[in-house]
């Protein structure tokens, strides 16, 4: 069953603590790091290793330079997958074009823990169509990992004016899809344990077709 900690944005202490929880009791643990949403991932290599220092060994997956068996091998020996932010369409494109997406989805659905934020969080929904990133890579791949029934919109504004503008934009999604959208402010995070999905902290809301937006309660399951 899926096990995920999903954040709206990067928060060093919270994300490190989430990783520690999944790696507790696992000596010499490996984290599969998937910085596929950025163009220059090598710029973050050293800071990423430093971030996980004392927590786990990091193995970075590079969809352009690695073969599919090499990438799958990293996932097989990893105790955790970390998927950071960037351009959601680029992230999804690389996963599909490289052929890694089906294996990653299989591993996550089988219980390989995921810690993700921003674009990584959006990827965990049925599709990535609620991302406002530019589809600069012109991908035709929009299916996400589909490990939750909800789409996600991170970086959701807390001010009423910003919300109103974004809600109008998101309303178009429901012309073609009927699954709910979870709206995460930059202070929000959620936890997924199988079919149980809980708002760890807020503010956050849920948007359903033909219904008023509902504010979610911290510590309560999202249904």
Secondary structure, DSSP 8 states (H G I E B T S, - for coil): --EEEEESS--HHHHHHHHHHHHTT-TT-EEEE--TTSS-GGGGHHHHHHHTTTT-EEEE--TTTS-HHHHHHHHHT-SEEEE--S-HHHHHHHHHHTT-HHHHHHHHHTT--EEEETHHHHHTSSBSTT--S--TT-----B----SS-EEE-S--SSHHHHHHHHHHHHGGGGT--S-EEEE-TT-EEEEETTEEEEEE--EEEE-TTS--EE--TTSB--
